[in-house]
Amino acid sequence: MSGFLGLFIALICFALSIAILLAQLRLFSIDRTLKQIRGILAELQRVVQPPGVELPESEAELAKRRAAIAEVQNSWLIK
């Protein structure tokens, strides 16, 4: 009886080791796929908006940006 129990436990351990191996391979596959998707997204962003081209801003946004720059220039960190 103990021989059958040992064989049963050995088969369960073997099945678990195969399942864990397959799970790791699946995770590596998902990681590779995510890296490919990130590369595709980065390429699409470069195509949609080239690095040197900026979107036009409204006058209100430009005024806010200029005020923030002036505030930083006048702060004690710059002086």
N, C-alpha and C positions, 0 to 999 in steps of 0.2 A: 504494500500500500504506500509506503514512504517513497518507493521508487517512482510510482505514478505521480505523487505530489511533487517530487523534485523535477520530474520531466515537465509537469504542468507549469511550475514556476519558471523553469528555464524557457519554455515557449512564450510565456507572458512577457518575460524580460526581453526576449528577442523581438517580439512584436512591438514592445514599447521603444526599443532602440531604433527599429526601422521607422516608427512613427515620428520620433524626435528628429531623426535624420531628414526625413521628408519635410518636416515643418521648417527646419533650418534652411533647406534648399528653397523652399517656397518663400521664406523671408528674404533671402538673397535675391530672388527673382523680383520680388516687389520693390526692393531697394534699387535694383538696376532700372526697373521701369520708372520709378519716381525720378531718378537722375535724368533719364531720357526726356521725361515730361518737363523737368525744370529747364533743360537745354532748349527744348522747343519753345517754351514760354519766353526765355531770354531772347531767342532769335526773333520771335514775333514782336517783342517790345522794341528791339533794335530796328526792325523793318517799319513798324508803325510810327515811331518817333526817333529819327536819327539823333545822335548825341549832341550835335551843334544847334539843333533847332529847338527853340523854346516856344511855348504857346503864348500868344499875346494875352496880357493881363489888362484888367480894367484899371481905370485911373484910381479908383478907391484902393485896390490891392497894391498898386504901385506906391500910393501915398503911405499906406500902412508899412510897407517894406522900407521906404525911405525913413520913416519915423523910427523904426526899430534900429536901423543902421545908425542914425544920428544919436539915438540913445546910447548905443554901445560905444560909439566914438567919444561921447561926452562922459562916459562913466570913468570911475577912478582906475579901472583896469588898464585903460589905454594911456592915461597920463603919466 
